[in-house]
Amino acid sequence: MNTYDIAFEINSELFGGDEYVDEEDVIKVQKILEQRLKSSQVDTLVMRGDEDTMVLRSPSRIYWDPKKDIETYEMASAMQILLFMISGGDTWSAEKMIDEAPKEVSRHFRIET
């Protein structure tokens, strides 16, 4: 889903349906989303709920918690995630990287919501 689609859904939720969405408003919201994403000011993710609700989710806290039995492969694989995190990568992407990593790697991270 791109920023335009997200902006359209936000406007649709706010104004009561797709038929009431003004194209200019969608573009304004899209620009705001893109600016916030570029400057890492996004601290809440809007996720689609059922028809009557919108779910807001704040970023998680991610902890590097290496186990005593960590192996070279696990450390090397985890370094990609760690470097992403310390170089200013966003929490959402880091969490996704951890979720998609093999269990041997993800076990060294702790995610708290």
N, C-alpha and C positions, 0 to 999 in steps of 0.2 A: 504494500500500500504506500503510495507516494504522499508528499505533503499536501498536494491539491485534494486528494481523496479524503485525507484526514480533516482538512479544513472544511470540505463540503459536509462531512458527517457532523462536525462540531456545529456548524451553522444550521444544519437540518435539525439537530437535537434542540438547539436554542430557540429556533423559530417555528417549530411545530410541523416539520415535514418538508420533503424535498421540493414541493411545489412553491414554498414560500422563501426559498433560498435565493438571495440576490447574488449574481455573479461577482459584482464588485466587492461585496462583503467576503465572499469565499477567497478572493485574491488577496484582500487585506489580511485575513487570518493566515493564509498560506505564507505570506511574506513574514509575518510575525513568527510563525513556526520555524521557518528557515533561518531567520536571524538568531532565534534562541538556540536552535540546534547547532549552528556554527559557533556560537559563543559559549556553549555548554551551560546555558542557564535553565535548561529544562530540568525541573525537579519532580515533576509528576507526569505519569504516563496515562493517557486516556485509553481505556480498553473497553470494547463494546460489551455491554451487559445484555439483558433481555430487552424487550421492546420498550419498557418503561424506565429503565435505569441505565446509567452510565457509570462504569467503574473507574475510580481514580486510584492509581497505585504510585506510591512514592518509591524512590530508589532504595535498594537494599544496601546494607553495609556488607562489604566483602573483606574477609580476613584471610591472610596467608597463614596457614597453620600446618607447616610441614610435619609429617609424622617421622618418628625416629628411624623407620625402616625405608625411607625414601630411596629410590633407585635412580641411577644416572639418567635413564630414559625419562622417568617421571619428572625429574628436575628440569631436564632440557625442554620437555614439552610444556611444563608450567612456566618456563621463562618467557615464552611468547605472550602469555596472558599477563604476567607480571610486568613485562616491559610496556605492554599496551596500557596497563593501569598507571604506572608511574610517569608515563609520558603524556598524561592528561586525557587518556581515553575515558569515554563516558561509562557510567555504571551499568547502563542497560546492555551495552555491547559486551562489556566484561562478563556480566552475568550469563549472557547467551553463550559466550566462548567457554565458560566453565561448564555450563549445562551440556554443551556439545562435545566436550573433551571426554576421553576415555575415563572410566571409573578410577583407574590407577592414578590418573592425574587430578581429577576433580576432588578426590578424597582429601587433598592437601589444602583445599579452600573451604572456608565456612561462610555461608551466606545467611545473614539475618535480615528479616523484613521488619 
